[in-house]
Amino acid sequence: MRKKLCLLPIFIIALLFLTAFKGGNGFSIETGDDFAVATDSSKVGDVADRLGISKQEVASYFTKNSLVFIAVSKDRGTQVRIARFEDEFSKKVYDVENLSDAQVIEMMSLYSKSPGVVKSVENGGRKFARTLQVLEDSGGKYTATQYVTIAGGQVYLITCYNSGVGASSEVNKIFSSFSVNDISTNIKNYGTQKKWLIPAIVAIFAVVAVSAGSLCLKLYEK
């Protein structure tokens, strides 16, 4: 029992650190309520129904293209797809912040065949390479906008489609809501935006550690 009580403060310290740097290679993005969304190849029913194709087709497309997100608006006029994967380049770079704006622009050629003009843009302090291309099919003109970034050694390729010429305000709004929850990004944000957090955690660690030592000493003295 004494050993268990002594280990409890250590468990609390570990929990504090895990909570502070929780994240991994996740991401977040917001779409309107009228969007059908799929984040897994086994749960594409709503998207398939919205597109009027089979679940098998969507699931196959999901897997083959390393997708982790598909969203389709009610009128099907706006679609968003996110692919996430790693390659030798992304593992070497690890984070796009290690690249210059010129290198970010060059990076797009590795992940997109779009002939559109490539620009370096920022969203939430993170760099992205962006290209925009106007296309046309039987339904008229539509715009394909692609964004690429690298975080935690992984590539995030966001492809947005909207009817008309130029990225729509809806596409711009959806992209602006995108953020990567990578641990390296979180640590950087803590260092630049919340400089007090690390010292605070260290202080808490010290206090809990001292308390743990005192508790264990008293328990063993009894």
Secondary structure, 3 states (H helix, E strand, C coil): CHHHHHHHHHHHHHHHHHHHCCCCCCEECCCCCCCEEECCCCCCHHHHHHHCCCHHHHHHHHHHCCEEEEEECCCCCEEEEEEEECCHHHHHHCCHHHCCHHHHHHHHHHHCCCCCCEEEEEECCEEEEEEEEEEEECCEEEEEEEEEEEECCEEEEEEEEEECCCCCHHHHHHHHCCEECCHHHHHHHHHHHCCCHHHHHHHHHHHHHHHHHHHHHHHHHC
